[in-house]
Amino acid sequence: MKKILNSPDSYVDQALAGMVLAHPAAYRQAGTKGRVIARRYTKEVGKVGIASGGGFGHLPLFAGYVGTGLLDSCAVGDVFAGPSLDDVEQALRVANLGAGILCVIGNYGGDKMVFGMAAEALEAEGVEIETVVVADDVASAPPENAVTRRGVAGVVLAFKIAGAAAESSRSLRDTAAVTRKALESCRSIGVALSSCTVPKAGKPTFELEDDAIEMGMGIHGEQGVWRGALRSADDLADEMLDRLQADCPLQGGDRVAVLCNSLGATPLDELYILYRHLAGRLASMEVEIAFPLMGHYATSMEMAGASLTVMKLDDELASLLQAPARCPHWKDLQCPE
């Protein structure tokens, strides 16, 4: 195992400490163990709080998206392991700004359980809480079992929409409703070119031949839909878009957000090669890309590969995605002339 670390046991805590030291104006650590990342700001009383949490190893997902117009707090677990109940409860308390809390989490059993238990504790104290579960990975279950699908990179767009809605002083009910509306037309799929190594395991999570890829693999190494020889970038882009299109059809006149995400080791160059073909395909369908994103948004440590997320937009969703947001891992698309 070749990694820049001191010991596997200190990997998460030292990485979080370094993240906060690198961005002291954006982040602070909270909770008894420092496993809660919170916004460094003066509390905005009356705003809906947005909270999340998940396993480490996916930076900038989850904790990296704490910031203005995004998350208020995030509970962090070990690598590829959900956060503890204590850390989730403390994250919710940090996010409690007086107008209720919206939890936005991936569709993983452990995360749903601890967020549910923590929500019950705060609700017993009179805090209003709603939870939105992201289940966007089309490779993990067929449409008839869509509620069991994994939550992957689509959670990034959910954070942005929920955060923007909360910043605009919407109620908890309205903030939850618009986030759920966005996810109804959000689909993702990934392709892995290599494995990653969890520090405490000390060996690759799975074996993948040098000339092989796995379509539909999950961000923890969950089994995909097929394994075979490496294909061209255009062929991969076509299959990924075709699988998303089959699950949530697009038609002429639609507007979409498109996220080309690196799973860790894949460079921006290769994402642009994928996007070039995707943009051409969508243009030929008369589908407008209103919100393009390329980069490292939801990784799987050093896994090579990429994921594609497409979300249909209406005027409301487009406005929320384009609303200002600030954190070290989010850049607004409006660039100066």
Residue pairs with C-beta under 8 A, 6 or more apart in sequence:
1 197
1 199
1 202
1 203
3 197
3 199
5 11
5 14
5 199
6 14
8 199
8 200
8 202
9 200
11 56
11 79
11 199
11 200
12 35
12 56
12 76
12 77
12 78
12 79
13 33
13 34
13 35
15 56
15 59
16 29
16 34
16 35
16 37
16 63
16 76
17 29
17 34
19 27
19 37
19 59
19 63
19 64
20 27
20 28
20 29
20 37
22 328
23 328
24 40
25 40
26 39
26 40
26 66
26 67
26 326
26 327
26 328
27 37
27 38
27 39
27 40
27 63
27 66
27 328
28 37
28 38
28 39
28 40
29 35
29 36
29 37
29 38
30 36
30 37
30 38
30 73
30 90
30 91
30 94
31 75
31 86
31 87
31 90
31 91
32 86
32 90
33 86
33 87
35 75
35 76
35 77
35 83
35 84
35 87
36 73
36 74
36 75
36 76
36 87
36 90
36 91
36 94
37 63
37 66
37 73
37 74
37 76
38 66
38 72
38 73
38 74
38 91
38 94
38 95
39 66
39 67
39 68
39 71
39 72
39 73
41 68
43 97
44 97
45 97
45 98
46 97
46 98
46 99
46 169
47 97
47 98
47 99
47 166
47 167
47 169
48 97
48 99
48 100
48 101
48 102
48 165
48 166
48 170
48 171
48 172
48 175
49 72
49 73
49 92
49 94
49 95
49 96
49 97
49 99
49 100
49 101
49 102
49 166
50 70
50 71
50 72
50 95
50 101
50 102
50 104
50 159
50 162
50 163
50 166
50 175
51 71
51 72
51 73
51 74
51 75
51 91
51 92
51 94
51 95
51 101
51 102
51 103
51 104
52 62
52 65
52 71
52 73
52 74
52 75
52 91
52 103
52 104
52 105
52 155
52 159
53 62
53 74
53 75
53 76
53 77
53 82
53 83
53 87
53 88
53 91
53 105
53 111
53 114
53 115
54 61
54 62
54 74
54 75
54 76
54 77
54 82
54 83
54 105
54 106
54 108
54 111
55 76
55 77
55 78
55 79
55 80
55 81
55 82
55 83
55 220
56 63
56 76
56 77
56 78
56 79
56 80
56 81
57 79
57 80
57 196
57 198
57 299
57 300
57 301
58 219
58 298
58 299
58 300
58 301
59 296
59 299
59 329
60 296
60 297
60 298
60 299
60 329
61 153
61 155
61 156
61 297
61 298
61 299
62 71
62 74
62 76
62 155
63 74
63 76
64 327
64 328
64 329
65 71
65 74
65 156
65 159
65 327
65 329
65 330
66 72
66 73
66 74
66 327
67 325
67 326
67 327
67 328
67 330
68 163
68 167
68 324
68 325
68 326
68 327
69 160
69 163
69 164
69 167
69 323
69 324
69 325
69 326
70 159
70 160
70 163
70 325
70 327
70 330
71 95
71 104
71 159
71 163
72 94
72 95
72 97
73 91
73 92
73 94
73 95
74 91
75 83
75 84
75 87
75 88
75 90
75 91
76 83
76 87
77 83
77 84
77 87
78 200
79 198
79 199
79 200
79 301
80 198
80 220
81 110
82 108
82 110
82 111
82 114
83 91
83 111
83 114
84 114
85 114
85 117
85 118
88 114
88 115
88 117
88 118
89 118
89 121
89 122
91 118
92 101
92 103
92 118
92 119
92 122
92 127
92 129
93 122
95 101
96 122
96 127
99 171
99 172
100 127
100 128
100 129
100 130
100 171
100 172
101 119
101 122
101 127
101 128
101 129
101 130
101 172
102 129
102 130
102 131
102 132
102 162
102 166
102 172
102 175
102 176
102 179
103 115
103 119
103 129
103 130
103 131
103 132
104 131
104 132
104 134
104 155
104 158
104 159
104 162
104 179
105 111
105 112
105 115
105 131
105 132
105 133
105 134
105 151
105 155
106 133
106 134
106 150
106 151
106 152
106 155
107 133
107 134
107 135
107 147
107 148
107 149
107 150
107 151
108 150
108 151
112 131
112 133
115 131
116 131
119 129
119 131
122 129
123 129
128 172
130 172
130 173
130 176
132 158
132 162
132 176
132 179
132 180
132 183
133 151
134 151
134 152
134 154
134 155
134 158
134 183
134 186
135 146
135 147
135 148
135 149
135 150
135 151
135 183
136 149
136 150
136 151
136 152
136 153
136 154
136 155
136 183
136 186
136 187
136 188
136 309
137 149
137 150
137 151
137 152
137 188
137 189
137 190
137 216
137 218
138 149
138 187
138 188
138 189
138 216
138 243
138 244
138 247
139 189
139 190
139 215
139 216
139 217
139 218
139 224
139 225
139 243
140 148
140 149
140 150
140 216
140 218
140 222
141 148
141 149
143 247
150 218
150 219
150 222
152 188
152 190
152 218
152 219
152 298
152 307
152 309
153 188
153 190
153 259
153 261
153 297
153 298
153 307
153 309
154 183
154 186
154 187
154 188
154 259
154 309
154 311
155 298
156 259
156 261
156 293
156 297
156 298
156 309
157 182
157 186
157 257
157 259
157 309
157 311
157 321
158 179
158 182
158 183
158 186
160 320
160 321
160 325
160 330
161 178
161 179
161 182
161 317
161 320
161 321
162 175
162 176
162 178
162 179
163 325
164 320
164 321
164 323
164 325
165 174
165 175
165 178
165 179
165 320
166 175
167 323
168 323
170 178
178 316
178 317
178 320
181 316
181 317
182 311
182 317
182 320
185 248
185 311
185 312
186 248
186 309
186 310
186 311
186 312
187 244
187 247
187 248
187 309
187 310
187 311
188 244
188 259
188 307
188 308
188 309
188 310
189 215
189 216
189 240
189 243
189 244
189 307
189 308
190 216
190 217
190 218
190 219
190 224
190 261
190 263
190 305
190 306
190 307
190 308
191 213
191 214
191 215
191 216
191 217
191 224
191 236
191 240
191 305
191 306
191 307
192 208
192 213
192 214
192 217
192 221
192 224
192 263
192 300
192 303
192 304
192 305
193 208
193 213
193 230
193 265
193 266
193 303
193 304
193 305
194 208
194 265
194 303
194 304
194 305
195 204
195 205
195 206
195 207
195 208
195 221
195 303
196 204
196 205
196 221
196 264
196 300
196 301
196 302
196 303
197 203
197 204
197 205
197 301
197 302
198 205
198 301
205 220
205 221
206 221
208 214
208 227
211 229
211 230
212 227
212 228
212 229
212 230
213 227
213 228
213 229
213 230
213 231
213 236
213 305
214 223
214 224
214 226
214 227
215 224
215 225
215 226
215 227
215 236
215 239
215 240
216 223
216 224
216 225
216 226
216 243
217 223
217 224
217 305
218 224
219 263
219 298
219 299
219 300
219 303
219 307
220 300
221 300
221 303
231 239
233 270
233 273
233 274
233 277
234 277
236 274
237 274
237 277
237 278
237 281
237 308
238 277
238 281
240 308
241 278
241 281
241 282
241 308
241 310
244 308
244 310
248 310
248 312
250 256
250 282
250 285
250 287
250 310
250 312
251 285
251 287
252 285
252 286
252 287
253 286
253 287
254 287
254 288
254 312
255 287
255 288
255 289
255 290
255 312
255 313
255 314
255 318
256 282
256 287
256 288
256 289
256 290
256 291
256 310
256 311
256 312
256 313
257 289
257 290
257 291
257 292
257 293
257 309
257 310
257 311
257 313
257 321
258 275
258 278
258 279
258 282
258 289
258 291
258 292
258 293
258 308
258 309
258 310
259 293
259 294
259 297
259 307
259 308
259 309
259 310
259 311
260 271
260 272
260 274
260 275
260 278
260 292
260 293
260 294
260 295
260 306
260 307
260 308
261 271
261 293
261 295
261 296
261 297
261 298
261 299
261 306
261 307
261 308
261 309
262 268
262 270
262 271
262 295
262 296
262 297
262 299
262 305
262 306
263 299
263 300
263 303
263 304
263 305
263 306
263 307
264 296
264 299
264 300
264 301
264 302
264 303
264 304
264 305
265 302
265 303
265 304
265 305
266 304
266 305
266 306
268 294
268 295
270 306
271 294
271 295
271 306
272 294
274 306
274 308
275 292
275 294
278 308
279 289
279 292
282 288
282 289
290 313
290 318
290 321
291 313
291 318
291 321
291 322
291 333
292 333
298 307
311 317
313 321
322 332
322 333
322 334
324 332
325 332
